[in-house]
């Protein structure tokens, strides 16, 4: 069992903390518990009602972890795989990934710190073949996909 610290944001970088506290009043219980478990290195399954911040909990931790090292110092390849139902795909990506990425970039610039170099790819049934090939040739740091597309990626040549 992981103990939730008094400050659930304490293990984040100053940039992630500043963005979060400037955007939200406080972490939700689901976020606080997820961050404690993830930070302790535990496999983490978050079960909570819609709107409780589950997706942001995972994305913010991943963004902050990736932002810690320049892309040139990381081995190439996808580090974060997010599987989302097609219906929720656009909303999850925009609200829970692109918004914190943009916000963290602005905070880093304001503080004079290195801007995170994090690439994002989306693969769904609507992804054109040229974009699919590009995702293979230059895998993004974060890949968002649907269960069906993940199956096709894992089972195709």
N, C-alpha and C positions, 0 to 999 in steps of 0.2 A: 504494500500500500504506500502510495506516495503522499507525503504531507504537502499541503498547499501553503506556500510561504505567505507571510503577511502582505508582501507586495508581489503579486503575480507577474508584474512586468520587470522585476529585478534582474532576471537572467537575459533580458534583451539588451541589444546595443542602445546607446543613447539616442541614435537616430530613430530606431523603431519605437522606443518609449516616447520620444517627443511627438512623433506622428500620432501614435495611438492616443496619448493623453490630450492632444490638441483636437482630436476627432471625436472621441467618445468620453462619456462621463467616467466610466469604469469598466473593467472586464466583466463579462457575465460569469456566473458560476461554472458554466461549461468550459469557457475559455480558461479560467484560472486553473481548474483541475486538469484540463488537457495540457496546458503549458508545463505544469509541474511534472506530469508523467512523461511528456516528451523530453523535457530537459534532463530528466533522470535516466533517459535512454530506454524507456519501456515501450513496447509495442502498445499502441493506444487506439482504442475504439471509443469514439464519443457518441453517446446516445442521448439526445436531448431534443426538445421540441423545435419545430421550425422557428427561425428567428432568434435562436439562442446563441448564434455566433460560432457554430461548429466549423463551418468552412473557413472563416477568417482565422479561427484558431490554428488550423493546419497551415494555411497559406502564410500567415504572418511569421510563424516559426520558420517555415521553409525560406521565405524571402530574407529574413534576418540572417539565417545560416549561410545562404548563398552570397549575401552582400558582404560577408566577412572577408572574402578573398576575391581579388580581381579575376575576371574570367580567364585571363591568360595564365593564371596560376592553378586553375582547376583542370583536371583531366576532362577531355571532351566527352559529352554524353548527357543524357537526361538524368537528372537527379531527383526530380519530383514528378510522379505520375498521379494525376487526379482523374478519377473516373466518375463521370456525372451523367445522369439521365439526360437525354437530348433536350427535353423540355426545359430543364434547369441550366443547361450549358451556358447560354449567353449571359444570364443573370449572374451565375456563379463567377464566371470569368471577369465580367465587368466590375461588379461590386466588390468581390472578395479577393481579386488578384490585381487587376489593373489599378484600382483606386489606391490600395496601399503602396504599390510600386511607384506610382506617380507622387504620392505624398511623401514617401521616404526619400525619393530623389530630391524633392523640393527642400526637405529638412536638411539633407546632406549638403546641398548647395548653400543653403543659408548658414550652416555651421562651418563651411569651408572644408568639408570632409569629402573623401572620394565618393563619387556617385556609383551606386550599385550597377553592375553590368549583368543583368539577368535577362535571358531570352525566353520567350514564351511561344509555344506552338499549340494550335488547336487542330484536332483531327476528328472529323465527324463523317457521316455518310455523304455530306455535301462537299467535302474537300476535293478540289480538282486534282487530277493525276499529277500535274506539274508540282503542285504544293506538297503532295504526298512524297514525291521523290526528294524534294528539298528537305523535308523533315527527316528523311533517312540520311541524306548526304551531310546535313548540318543539324544534328539533333539539338533541340532547344533544352535549356536548363529545366524548364517546367513544361510538361506536356499534358494538356487537358483533352480528354477524349470520352467517347461513349463506350458502354460495354460492347456493343456490336463492332465498333471500329477497333477496339482493343483486341477482340477475338480475331478479326481479319489481320491485324498487324502481327499477331503471334503465330498465326497458322499459314500465312502466305509466304511465298519465296521472297 
